[in-house]
Amino acid sequence: MSPAGEQSGMPTSAGGAGVEMFLSIDGAVLASVTDQLAQIPGGFQRAAARSVNLVTRKVNTRVLRSVSGEINVSQAELRRRNVSVRQADLQTLQGAVNITGRRIPLYRFGARQTRLGVTYGIRRGGSRTTMLHAFIATMPSGHIGVFFRKKGAKTREIGQRSTALPIQEPFGPSVPVVVENAEDLTQEALDQTAGAELEAELLRQADLIAQGKALPAGDGG
């Protein structure tokens, strides 16, 4: 996310398996802040970095709430595996909410072993589904997952036991796909919420700097 002109703005996520969105600032607002801080060395950069970081954190919170409200994965797990924040500094003036990750293993959707197979629930508040003949197992690597035997699997001896191979692990959706389909995270929705917040915050930070008020350390101040 960066305070740029009308046609460019803030990348709220980036990376290979991710999504990318931008926020823009009205040219008149940008010109007003630039003029207001023209006589203060580094004033614009400080105001911009602080504003970008505050709004980036708000967008990050919205992403976590939206995704965890849609699929049965906690915000804590999303922060650990799929969603992270990169803060702006005085050189780049760009912040980002990085949303990455491949399709999520079915085991992470509350998988439970039953007599008929494995039950799981992908959608938050939705009904659970049963995958017949599936099973939960721990691989030699320590990875725990839901698996099913592929058609034509043949019994093979592995150590002291025998099992039918090959097996396959099923997956649910990826977090980037969930974000792309979220109505509250569309480019239009971000322009109306975070875009407006960025403009307002930039004006507020500019006033603070113009009044000689110090900014907290760690946010470009």
N, C-alpha and C positions, 0 to 999 in steps of 0.2 A: 504494500500500500504506500503510495507516495503522493504528496500534493503536487500535482502537475496541472497542465492546462485542461481545457474542456474536453479534449479528445483522448486524453490519456489519464492514467490515475494509479490506483493501488492494486497490485496483484494480491488477492486474498488467499491464493494457494497456487503452488507451482510444483513441478517435479514430473518425473516420467509417468507413473501410474497415478495421476492426480487430476484435479480440475483447476481452472484458472479463471478468476473474475477480477474486475477492475472497478474502482470508484473514481469519479471525476469531481473536480472542484470548479465552480463557476469562475470564468475568467475575471469577472469584476471583483470577486472576493480575493482572488490571488493577487490582483494588482493592488488592491487596498492594503493588504497585509505587507506586501513588498515595499510599498511607499512608506507605510507606518514605521517599519523597522530599518529603513534604508541607512540611517545614521548610527545604528547600533551594530558593531561588529559581531557577526555570527548570529544576529538576532533572529533572522528568518529561519536559519537552519535549526536553531534551538526550538522555536515555536513549532516548526514542521515536524521534527522528530518526536517531540513530546505528544503532539496531536495524533500522529500516525500510530504511536505505540498504544495510546489510550483506546483508540477506536479498533485497532487490531485485536486487543484483548477482548473487547466487546463482541467482535465478530467471532472470535474463537469460542466464546461462551455460547453464542447463538448456534454455531455449528454443532457443538457437543450436545446441546439440549435438543436440537432438531433431529440429529441422527439417533441418539439414544431414545428419543420419543417415538421413533419410527421402527427401529429394530431392537431386538432383545439383547443389546450389548450395553454395558454400563459406561458412564462418562469416564470413569477411572481407567477402564480398559482401553477406551478410545484414545485417551491421552497417552497411555503407555505404548500403544501399537500403531495408531493411525493418524492422529491429529497433533500437530506441534506448532509453536509460534516462533517466528524469527523477528526480532525487534529491529527497528530502524536505528541508525546511528547518524552522526552529523555529516558523514561523507555520502552515504547512499540515499538517506531519507526514504528508505523503502522498508516496509514491514510485510510479513506474510504469515498467513495461516496455511500451513502445508497439510494437505489432505491426501494421504497416500495409502497404498496397500492393495494386495491382490484380493481375490475372493476369500471370504472368511470361512474357515473350516466349520462344518456343521456342528462339531463338538462344542463350539463356543456359544451356541444358541440353546443352552440349557438341556443338552442331550441327556437322556436317561434310558438305561437298558430295561427292557421289558421281556416278557416271555415270547412275544411275537416279533420283537426287533428293537428298534431304537425310536423313541419319541423326541421331538424337538419343536421349538416354536420360534420362528424367525421374526414375525411382526409383534411388536409390543401390544399386549392386550388381545392378540388374536388367538385362534384355536391352535392346538398342537397337532402335529402331523406324525404319523407312524411310518417309518421306513421298514417294511417287512424284511426279516432275515438279516438285518444289519446288526452289527455288534460294536461295542466299545473295546478298544485294545490299546495297550502301551507298546510302542515299537522299541527295538533295541536302543535307539537314540534317546529314548525317554519321552518322545512325542506321544501324546494321548490324542486319539481321534476316533471318529466313527468310520467304520469300514463295511464294505460288502464284497462278497466274492463275485468276480466277473464270470459271465457265462462261459462254461467250458473249463472252469477251474479244476485242477487235478491235485490230488492229495500228494504232499511231499513231506519227507522227513526233515525236521529242523531240530537239531539237538536231540533231546529226549522225547520230543513229541512230534506229532504229524499235523499238518494243516493243509487246507485246500488253497492253492495259489493259482493265478495272481488275485490280489485283493485291490480294491480301489477306494479312495477317500472322497466322499461327496462334499461339495462346498455350497455356501449360500452366496448372497450378493457381496460386492465389494463396497467399502465405505465411499469411494469417489462416485460410484453409481448412485448410491443412496442420496448423496449431496446433490448430484446433478438433477435428480428427480424431485427434490424438496421444493415445494412452492414458496416457502419463506426464504429460500437461499438463491432464488433466481437473480439474474443481473438486475432486473427491474426492481425487485424487492430490496436488494442491497443499495441501489441508487436512492431509494426512497427513505431508507433507514440509516444505514451506516454512512452513505454519501452525505446526507444532511448533517449527521453528527460530526463528520470530519470538518465540514465547513465551519460549523458553530464552534468546535473546539479550537480550530486554527485561529479564529477571531478572538476567542477568549485568551489563548496563550499569548497572542500578540499584544493584547492589552496588558497582561501581567508583566511582560518583558518591557514594554514601553513605560510602565509605572516603576520599573526598577525592582520588581519583586523576583526573588530567586526561585529557580525551579528545582525540584528534588533531584538528587543525583540518580543516575541509572536510567533516565528517560530522555537522554539527549540534552539535558540541561547543563 
